[in-house]
């Protein structure tokens, strides 16, 4: 069966955006067939446009393909129209490089960016001709692995994924290849392979652990099935981030993708310590790349890609220790070539606005701020170490600096939130609006994005309940009605989706069954509003005899065994508990970069290079 | 010293599936990779000064597309061709380049016609069917389930017939097609845009048609619509396998030779 021939002769003319499926972009790596090479599919459980924006796979693609003994190819979820054509013709989902079916790879590696892509993982396995469940896979089936932030609570996927990579993939992938290669030469069986891989640090093999439950559904114990399996899996982490491998030849897509620019990762981790933020915990500690190195990288990547924009990426780029120097150097260097610099995430302070002004001397695209909540009290609870006055100063600076459009992020449903906190968002907006009119002399465009708080694992709020759906909906409706001004565009979430996210974010193994049922009921692309089918999810839960409230709306006791207790991101549980207590008392915790160590545990490693001199 | 360079390139293979808008970006990035000393426009959004010929619809390949670029320093056309071809993605290739005296009208303004070759594959022929058969089978025809045994003639023999059929098709006062737009279905008379249409080759179940279309103020007609209109008018059942733009003309002269 010649997939390529059928694709080009019959399928591409019939689908929307055929450029998603052709491959052959600049910098794509197509290797000659080599039987002994370990073939790895980097499988992204969403559309091409989303997946091609993901830095993690760019990094892995280059590391793997640099080796003579390994091949990495890309696979994305086909859109619904393409999936229908594939299923009609009984064709498997295929890689963009060699149009090879998913099940012909040695290793299939998924990234889990969020909980709402779980059903797409199942769909890709099914479309790729791979049995959904680990235990049903035969010797000739690929090893199915997964990593990314979602792997920090991997349990709902425990029966579908053979092995999880906990932590930074670039640190571990080569180890996996080595073990796999050796095992292939020795012609071992699947169980052997898993046992060998289990010896690598940062590898979690769910079938090596047994989870038992109390009658009320809480976890009784999580126990390794053999003595040699470690009880707690610690995340793998790059020790020398400055010198870590960075993709110099990223693929330049031919069609528009979400982040269509050079991503220059200036640092990893964030210690601002916002208590709702999982990324702020699991990527700790902060590790920077040096200015010299970044300039060098920018030069090379630009020469290899020709992009018109370089984005300084991280969880909070204005926190980069030499940000002014870096920006000045980059702006001056690339001005002549018509290449702009952008800062995707701005902190709320006038310093950041000054930086934005410097990088956007020409392009005034709009500034985004995240005050998150309406009152200082609640802002202290979530440890968003920002004063309301900072917000006004920043916005004032933005208006004076020529911006006519701003975007503000808010969240509702946070712990301790009262009606007054929500009400205060409106007061805050009134003030911003007035400021705009005073400075500019007319109404300014404001984009407001309100989301519903989803408690995540490995955060100080991991024990907390998500607020009831009705209450969340009411708050959002209230804001929507009150902020129904002509100069405001208001975006808000589908509460049922936030609810499902909350269920799976702290789900246990029993949700595996629910997921499978939901998949067979047709659930996929849950992150896409038009595809999300909440009724099907409810049906799947009912059929499995499990309650969504148990996962989303229940407050856990401090000593309850949490489904991810055997997965460690370095940040200690005691620290999270302490942070939870402080949150309830409205006490803040300063950033350890500018204040004393908070003893979170993330740096407790001897080989770690954290600061750049 | 600013220069205007006219670049002729081809677009085929996988990259024919990208839109004109994406193509502009693909070229912008390739020009930057090739380190061509492009003139950059001022304003809020700095861009390379370049302009393309009439857009090629998605899924259509071409042997002769055009692009004008402004460079700020002297660069030899041969040098430009070489440097660009090293960094263009699969399916795009620069064939020729030449310096055009300034000032010059834009390509879109001066290009007046386009030549297409459409390759079709015979699915079923209804030539042998009687009128009753046709009426009876109308439903079935649409569902493309006409029985194979009705197809008992070589396509070769059909060349003259098809030629005649096309002549009849072109003899109509109006050839109206229905175009799906965002606002609903729009009716367009395509006849004025058709300069000529004829059979190029007819062999082994493959039919090649030459189609010459006006490009101008009235717009840039997608050749697919014309062929589809002819197919539904004639009753032949072919699959359109490929459409290739094989020339862009300024007053009967290929653009690069003008």
Interface residues (C-beta under 8 A of the other chain):
Chain A: X8 X9 X12 X13 X18 X19 X22 X23 X24 X25 X26 X252 X254 X255 X256 X260 X302 X303 X304 X305 X306 X307 X308 X337 X338 X339 X340 X362 X363 X364
Chain B: X13 X14 X15 X17 X18 X19 X22 X25 X26 X28 X29 X30 X31 X32 X33 X34 X35 X38 X40 X43 X44 X45 X46 X47 X48 X58 X59 X87 X88 X89 X90 X91 X241
